[in-house]
């Protein structure tokens, strides 16, 4: 009987430990660049749009694994984002971006580990001539 009680207590304690560890672990969440800068050790999802008038830097002939662009978060704050890879398909035609990563204190920019594309609808008029073309969300 005592053996069974000990086993049940250990099982419940293990389940609670796993649940608590998951809740308090390094979970990412939506944030602004200001929050990411204040906590560079944490991973954040930052939602934003390309900064008006700023160019997207991608030169595959120099470095095919370096994409750099300016993003304006939901609070209006602008920051440079560096991503170690090529732009996702349809990157230039999207409505918004979610970048997932951490603030790089040394470079004073957001180091994205992943990029998620957002679009306003399933189809976007890319030519401005009423011809809708599919936009991929890879």
C-alpha atoms as an extended CHARMM CRD file, in Angstrom:
* protein
*
       138  EXT
         1         1  UNK       CA              0.0000000000        0.0000000000        0.0000000000  PROA      1               0.0000000000
         2         2  UNK       CA              2.7910000000        2.4410000000        0.9240000000  PROA      2               0.0000000000
         3         3  UNK       CA              4.6270000000        1.4630000000       -2.2220000000  PROA      3               0.0000000000
         4         4  UNK       CA              1.5760000000        2.3360000000       -4.3280000000  PROA      4               0.0000000000
         5         5  UNK       CA              1.1740000000        5.7110000000       -2.5890000000  PROA      5               0.0000000000
         6         6  UNK       CA              4.8480000000        6.5810000000       -3.2030000000  PROA      6               0.0000000000
         7         7  UNK       CA              4.4790000000        5.6440000000       -6.8750000000  PROA      7               0.0000000000
         8         8  UNK       CA              1.3810000000        7.8500000000       -7.2550000000  PROA      8               0.0000000000
         9         9  UNK       CA              3.0770000000       10.7970000000       -5.5250000000  PROA      9               0.0000000000
        10        10  UNK       CA              6.1340000000       10.4480000000       -7.7890000000  PROA      10              0.0000000000
        11        11  UNK       CA              3.9740000000       10.2250000000      -10.8950000000  PROA      11              0.0000000000
        12        12  UNK       CA              1.9070000000       13.3080000000       -9.9810000000  PROA      12              0.0000000000
        13        13  UNK       CA              5.0800000000       15.1980000000       -9.0280000000  PROA      13              0.0000000000
        14        14  UNK       CA              6.6830000000       14.3270000000      -12.3580000000  PROA      14              0.0000000000
        15        15  UNK       CA              3.6540000000       15.4900000000      -14.3180000000  PROA      15              0.0000000000
        16        16  UNK       CA              3.5060000000       18.7530000000      -12.3560000000  PROA      16              0.0000000000
        17        17  UNK       CA              7.2440000000       19.2580000000      -12.8480000000  PROA      17              0.0000000000
        18        18  UNK       CA              6.9490000000       18.8260000000      -16.6150000000  PROA      18              0.0000000000
        19        19  UNK       CA              3.9310000000       21.1470000000      -16.7920000000  PROA      19              0.0000000000
        20        20  UNK       CA              5.6220000000       23.8250000000      -14.6980000000  PROA      20              0.0000000000
        21        21  UNK       CA              8.8380000000       23.5530000000      -16.6980000000  PROA      21              0.0000000000
        22        22  UNK       CA              6.9100000000       24.0200000000      -19.9280000000  PROA      22              0.0000000000
        23        23  UNK       CA              5.0890000000       27.0800000000      -18.6170000000  PROA      23              0.0000000000
        24        24  UNK       CA              8.1690000000       28.7400000000      -17.1430000000  PROA      24              0.0000000000
        25        25  UNK       CA             10.6580000000       27.6170000000      -19.7860000000  PROA      25              0.0000000000
        26        26  UNK       CA             12.1130000000       29.6750000000      -22.6060000000  PROA      26              0.0000000000
        27        27  UNK       CA              8.8660000000       30.2430000000      -24.4450000000  PROA      27              0.0000000000
        28        28  UNK       CA              8.6980000000       32.8410000000      -27.1420000000  PROA      28              0.0000000000
        29        29  UNK       CA              5.9040000000       35.3990000000      -27.4440000000  PROA      29              0.0000000000
        30        30  UNK       CA              4.8560000000       38.3590000000      -29.5540000000  PROA      30              0.0000000000
        31        31  UNK       CA              6.7140000000       41.5130000000      -28.6610000000  PROA      31              0.0000000000
        32        32  UNK       CA              8.1240000000       44.7870000000      -29.9070000000  PROA      32              0.0000000000
        33        33  UNK       CA             11.7550000000       45.5460000000      -30.6600000000  PROA      33              0.0000000000
        34        34  UNK       CA             11.9240000000       47.5020000000      -27.3990000000  PROA      34              0.0000000000
        35        35  UNK       CA             10.9940000000       44.3880000000      -25.3870000000  PROA      35              0.0000000000
        36        36  UNK       CA             13.4080000000       42.2110000000      -27.3720000000  PROA      36              0.0000000000
        37        37  UNK       CA             16.2080000000       44.7260000000      -26.7800000000  PROA      37              0.0000000000
        38        38  UNK       CA             15.4830000000       44.7720000000      -23.0430000000  PROA      38              0.0000000000
        39        39  UNK       CA             15.6910000000       40.9500000000      -22.8340000000  PROA      39              0.0000000000
        40        40  UNK       CA             18.3100000000       39.7660000000      -25.3600000000  PROA      40              0.0000000000
        41        41  UNK       CA             18.5110000000       36.3160000000      -23.7730000000  PROA      41              0.0000000000
        42        42  UNK       CA             14.8850000000       35.5060000000      -24.7300000000  PROA      42              0.0000000000
        43        43  UNK       CA             13.3610000000       34.5220000000      -28.0620000000  PROA      43              0.0000000000
        44        44  UNK       CA             10.5780000000       36.7440000000      -29.3880000000  PROA      44              0.0000000000
        45        45  UNK       CA              8.1380000000       36.8840000000      -32.2900000000  PROA      45              0.0000000000
        46        46  UNK       CA              8.0560000000       40.4360000000      -33.7000000000  PROA      46              0.0000000000
        47        47  UNK       CA              5.3180000000       41.4240000000      -36.1420000000  PROA      47              0.0000000000
        48        48  UNK       CA              6.0390000000       44.2320000000      -38.5580000000  PROA      48              0.0000000000
        49        49  UNK       CA              6.1720000000       45.7890000000      -42.0080000000  PROA      49              0.0000000000
        50        50  UNK       CA              9.1050000000       46.8620000000      -44.1370000000  PROA      50              0.0000000000
        51        51  UNK       CA             10.4100000000       50.3440000000      -43.3100000000  PROA      51              0.0000000000
        52        52  UNK       CA              9.3970000000       52.8820000000      -45.9580000000  PROA      52              0.0000000000
        53        53  UNK       CA             12.3210000000       54.0120000000      -48.1090000000  PROA      53              0.0000000000
        54        54  UNK       CA             14.8060000000       51.4240000000      -46.7710000000  PROA      54              0.0000000000
        55        55  UNK       CA             16.2980000000       48.8360000000      -49.1180000000  PROA      55              0.0000000000
        56        56  UNK       CA             16.3490000000       45.1090000000      -48.5940000000  PROA      56              0.0000000000
        57        57  UNK       CA             19.9530000000       43.9070000000      -48.6150000000  PROA      57              0.0000000000
        58        58  UNK       CA             20.4720000000       40.5290000000      -50.2480000000  PROA      58              0.0000000000
        59        59  UNK       CA             23.4530000000       39.8460000000      -52.4970000000  PROA      59              0.0000000000
        60        60  UNK       CA             23.6750000000       36.1010000000      -53.1850000000  PROA      60              0.0000000000
        61        61  UNK       CA             26.8730000000       36.5220000000      -55.2240000000  PROA      61              0.0000000000
        62        62  UNK       CA             28.6220000000       37.9180000000      -52.1230000000  PROA      62              0.0000000000
        63        63  UNK       CA             26.9000000000       35.9200000000      -49.3690000000  PROA      63              0.0000000000
        64        64  UNK       CA             23.8630000000       33.7520000000      -50.1980000000  PROA      64              0.0000000000
        65        65  UNK       CA             23.2140000000       33.2200000000      -46.4760000000  PROA      65              0.0000000000
        66        66  UNK       CA             22.7140000000       36.8500000000      -45.4510000000  PROA      66              0.0000000000
        67        67  UNK       CA             19.4680000000       38.7640000000      -45.7160000000  PROA      67              0.0000000000
        68        68  UNK       CA             19.1710000000       42.1450000000      -44.0280000000  PROA      68              0.0000000000
        69        69  UNK       CA             16.1820000000       44.4920000000      -43.9580000000  PROA      69              0.0000000000
        70        70  UNK       CA             14.5890000000       47.2040000000      -41.8540000000  PROA      70              0.0000000000
        71        71  UNK       CA             11.3460000000       46.3080000000      -40.1060000000  PROA      71              0.0000000000
        72        72  UNK       CA              8.8780000000       48.5780000000      -38.3210000000  PROA      72              0.0000000000
        73        73  UNK       CA              7.1300000000       46.7860000000      -35.4460000000  PROA      73              0.0000000000
        74        74  UNK       CA              3.5470000000       47.3540000000      -34.3200000000  PROA      74              0.0000000000
        75        75  UNK       CA              4.6210000000       50.1960000000      -32.0030000000  PROA      75              0.0000000000
        76        76  UNK       CA              6.2520000000       52.0620000000      -34.9190000000  PROA      76              0.0000000000
        77        77  UNK       CA              9.8310000000       51.3870000000      -33.7980000000  PROA      77              0.0000000000
        78        78  UNK       CA             12.2680000000       50.5480000000      -36.6070000000  PROA      78              0.0000000000
        79        79  UNK       CA             15.1540000000       48.0860000000      -36.3920000000  PROA      79              0.0000000000
        80        80  UNK       CA             17.4320000000       46.2330000000      -38.7620000000  PROA      80              0.0000000000
        81        81  UNK       CA             16.8290000000       42.4940000000      -38.9820000000  PROA      81              0.0000000000
        82        82  UNK       CA             19.4810000000       40.0310000000      -40.1170000000  PROA      82              0.0000000000
        83        83  UNK       CA             18.5210000000       36.5400000000      -41.2430000000  PROA      83              0.0000000000
        84        84  UNK       CA             21.0920000000       33.8230000000      -42.0500000000  PROA      84              0.0000000000
        85        85  UNK       CA             19.5470000000       32.6340000000      -45.2900000000  PROA      85              0.0000000000
        86        86  UNK       CA             17.9080000000       33.5280000000      -48.5720000000  PROA      86              0.0000000000
        87        87  UNK       CA             14.6240000000       35.4380000000      -48.6800000000  PROA      87              0.0000000000
        88        88  UNK       CA             11.5280000000       33.2180000000      -48.6050000000  PROA      88              0.0000000000
        89        89  UNK       CA              9.5020000000       32.9750000000      -51.8490000000  PROA      89              0.0000000000
        90        90  UNK       CA              7.3960000000       36.0930000000      -52.5590000000  PROA      90              0.0000000000
        91        91  UNK       CA              9.2830000000       38.0190000000      -49.8580000000  PROA      91              0.0000000000
        92        92  UNK       CA              9.0940000000       41.2580000000      -51.8760000000  PROA      92              0.0000000000
        93        93  UNK       CA              5.3130000000       41.0690000000      -52.3320000000  PROA      93              0.0000000000
        94        94  UNK       CA              4.0840000000       40.4150000000      -48.8230000000  PROA      94              0.0000000000
        95        95  UNK       CA              1.9120000000       42.5140000000      -46.5530000000  PROA      95              0.0000000000
        96        96  UNK       CA              3.7760000000       41.8350000000      -43.3220000000  PROA      96              0.0000000000
        97        97  UNK       CA              6.4480000000       39.7600000000      -41.6450000000  PROA      97              0.0000000000
        98        98  UNK       CA              6.8320000000       37.8860000000      -38.3800000000  PROA      98              0.0000000000
        99        99  UNK       CA             10.4800000000       37.4680000000      -37.4280000000  PROA      99              0.0000000000
       100       100  UNK       CA             11.4390000000       34.9930000000      -34.7220000000  PROA      100             0.0000000000
       101       101  UNK       CA             14.7310000000       35.4590000000      -32.9280000000  PROA      101             0.0000000000
       102       102  UNK       CA             16.7070000000       37.4180000000      -30.3480000000  PROA      102             0.0000000000
       103       103  UNK       CA             18.1560000000       40.8880000000      -30.0160000000  PROA      103             0.0000000000
       104       104  UNK       CA             21.8720000000       40.9390000000      -30.9330000000  PROA      104             0.0000000000
       105       105  UNK       CA             23.4500000000       43.3300000000      -28.4170000000  PROA      105             0.0000000000
       106       106  UNK       CA             26.8270000000       43.5090000000      -30.1860000000  PROA      106             0.0000000000
       107       107  UNK       CA             25.3510000000       44.4250000000      -33.5810000000  PROA      107             0.0000000000
       108       108  UNK       CA             22.3980000000       46.3690000000      -32.1390000000  PROA      108             0.0000000000
       109       109  UNK       CA             19.9120000000       44.6200000000      -34.4060000000  PROA      109             0.0000000000
       110       110  UNK       CA             17.4210000000       41.7480000000      -34.3520000000  PROA      110             0.0000000000
       111       111  UNK       CA             18.9210000000       38.3570000000      -35.2670000000  PROA      111             0.0000000000
       112       112  UNK       CA             16.1050000000       36.3840000000      -36.8880000000  PROA      112             0.0000000000
       113       113  UNK       CA             16.1940000000       32.5950000000      -36.8010000000  PROA      113             0.0000000000
       114       114  UNK       CA             12.9700000000       32.2580000000      -38.7970000000  PROA      114             0.0000000000
       115       115  UNK       CA             10.8190000000       34.4600000000      -41.0180000000  PROA      115             0.0000000000
       116       116  UNK       CA              7.0810000000       33.9390000000      -41.4200000000  PROA      116             0.0000000000
       117       117  UNK       CA              5.2560000000       35.7480000000      -44.2130000000  PROA      117             0.0000000000
       118       118  UNK       CA              1.8830000000       37.3860000000      -43.7480000000  PROA      118             0.0000000000
       119       119  UNK       CA             -0.3980000000       38.4300000000      -46.5690000000  PROA      119             0.0000000000
       120       120  UNK       CA             -3.7450000000       40.2620000000      -46.5120000000  PROA      120             0.0000000000
       121       121  UNK       CA             -5.5160000000       37.5640000000      -48.5040000000  PROA      121             0.0000000000
       122       122  UNK       CA             -4.9140000000       34.3580000000      -50.3800000000  PROA      122             0.0000000000
       123       123  UNK       CA             -4.4010000000       36.2520000000      -53.6420000000  PROA      123             0.0000000000
       124       124  UNK       CA             -2.4960000000       39.4590000000      -54.2710000000  PROA      124             0.0000000000
       125       125  UNK       CA             -2.5490000000       41.6210000000      -57.4060000000  PROA      125             0.0000000000
       126       126  UNK       CA              1.1790000000       41.7450000000      -58.2140000000  PROA      126             0.0000000000
       127       127  UNK       CA              0.9550000000       43.5410000000      -61.5690000000  PROA      127             0.0000000000
       128       128  UNK       CA             -1.7270000000       46.0920000000      -60.7260000000  PROA      128             0.0000000000
       129       129  UNK       CA             -3.6650000000       44.9270000000      -63.7940000000  PROA      129             0.0000000000
       130       130  UNK       CA             -6.3240000000       42.9330000000      -62.0080000000  PROA      130             0.0000000000
       131       131  UNK       CA             -4.4890000000       39.6420000000      -62.5000000000  PROA      131             0.0000000000
       132       132  UNK       CA             -4.4490000000       37.8790000000      -59.1900000000  PROA      132             0.0000000000
       133       133  UNK       CA             -1.5400000000       35.5650000000      -58.4820000000  PROA      133             0.0000000000
       134       134  UNK       CA             -1.1400000000       33.1160000000      -55.6410000000  PROA      134             0.0000000000
       135       135  UNK       CA              1.2100000000       34.0490000000      -52.8130000000  PROA      135             0.0000000000
       136       136  UNK       CA              2.9780000000       31.2340000000      -50.9710000000  PROA      136             0.0000000000
       137       137  UNK       CA              3.2480000000       31.2820000000      -47.1620000000  PROA      137             0.0000000000
       138       138  UNK       CA              6.2970000000       29.0550000000      -46.7550000000  PROA      138             0.0000000000
